[in-house]
Amino acid sequence: MSERKSVRSDQLDAGIVDDGIVNNNNGQESLAAAEDLMGTLEAGHEPFTNFRNLMEGVEVAPSESSSQVSNLSQRKGTNKAPPNALRSLQEKNNFHSLPDDIDYHEDSFLDRLRETDTKSLWMMAFLIFAGIGSIVTAFSLISSVNPTPKVLPTDVMEMNSFSSAKQVKQFLTKANMNVPGVNPSLTWFFGFPQSGNTYVFHILHSVTDKATATNYGFSVMDLEGKVHAAIHDSVRVYGESGPALYTSKFLETPDTRILTWASSDGACRNCHPRKYMYNYGRFRELCWEGTIMKDGNQVAVKYNPELVKSAVHLYRDPFDNIVLRFWAEREAKAAGNHISWLERYPPTHTGFQSWCNERDAEWYDVENAWYGPETMKLAEGVICRQEFYKYIMFHNNIARTRLAYNLPTFVIKYEDFHLEYEKTISNLVAFMGLPLLREPPEKDVQVGFSDRYFTDEHRAASKKLMRSLALPKVLDVLDQYDEVEHKIRSDLHKNQ
């Protein structure tokens, strides 16, 4: 049996076995080789020493000692064997144990780095820098997330009072608000009457020293923010064309954009529905129609709507807005010395309720015919029904007009001046492309005073009606007022 094993081993080593069949032609040579191999084994030599060293990571060259440690062994750490004195007899006899005569030592990081090939070093450097870059990018993304986001623009054509300075800059870069060869372009200003419209114009005059314009040239504003009847011919923005300057000759015309008070039609008080329910096409036309003063008379004029490249859309809390409409009518009656009317509708909860209820009863049949039974059913429980209807339809028509002319728009709520006074002014001035030359005047903003005029039931019914009539853009702002009302009430309570 041992003879057969010797032959087979030599045959394998000599490569003369093919699929288990011994080549008989070389039989004598194989036998001689086997005898030599047996003699080697008996002499104590180990023919598998090189193989074992290779398995353990020891690299042995034909001309070198088997005790040389390979780079592979150093990289994989196979030289971290326990000291020779601690080895057990079992480990020494184990086929896979390293020879006792190898010198075990611990290489430093620099030693290993020197022995690493250049290609691997470049790969390591690349991975390190890639990892650092990923970490920096991750921190950048995390820091850009605002954990308490405020109201942001609803689309790419809008910005608002709470936009950041970066958003304002990006918006102005993307928006085309210039008219080739014409300066300034017109920025239509839209605000339901008694929304704080004149307050916005006065602030803009105060901080920029630049003029504004109006479609209604029969009125002018002085530097104190007071509005007067015009007693001289209107000065027009483009000399012989365009709207009239709202500030007459007091302030210089800007070079970029000029804020222009546009249509306030559709907001008459105590009037027939035909005066505020005209179709949208007519509302749009009224935006570039106006009047100027000439030789002491009002003269109707029109201008090219292509001169208009942007808009400012002002909202105000609808409940505050409608109470102010009541106060405005009282002021008009006081100016006309209508004492009995003033006594009938005092500036109290009772006086306001009477003012609303009598108008609701007066126009019920007419409004039922014009609004339709479905809308009238939604209006059940609403006082001052006509006022809320006009408020929503006015803002709906503005939203349509902005869309029709593709106007980049600064959407602003009057209450923003209470919550973020300086930031609101700064964003408005930036939107208009004007210089901010001085500090704004002392804040004089009246908010949150309508609570005592409406019951909770009235407010709920009015909100339901408005939400059923509002277009999506208008509805977005109405929904914001739920949070605005809460903030203002908390602020007012804190300051009491």
Secondary structure, 3 states (H helix, E strand, C coil): CHHHHHHHHHHHHHCCEECCEECHHHHHHHHHHHHHHHHHHHCCCCCCHHHHHHHCCCCCCCCCCCCCCCHHHHHHCCCCCCCHHHCCHHHHHCCCCCCCCCCCCCCCHHHHHHHCCHHHHHHHHHHHHHHHHHHHHHHHHHHHCCCCCCCCCCCCCEEECCCCHHHHHHHHHHCCCCECCECCEEEEEEECCCCCHHHHHHHHHHHHCECCEECECCEEECCCCCEEECCCCCCECCECCCCEECCCCCCECCCCEEEEECCCCCCCCCCCHHHCCCCHHHHHHHCCEEEEEECCEEEEEECCHHHEEEEEEEECCHHHHHHHHHHHHHHHHHHCCCHHHHHHCCCCHHHHHHHHHHHHHHCHHHHHHHHCHHHHHHCCCCCCHHHHHHHHHHHHHHHHHHHHCCCCEEEEECCHHHHCHHHHHHHHHHHCCCCCCCCCCCCCCCCCCCHHHCCHHHHHHHHHHHHHHCCHHHHHHHHHHHHHHHHHHHHHHHHC
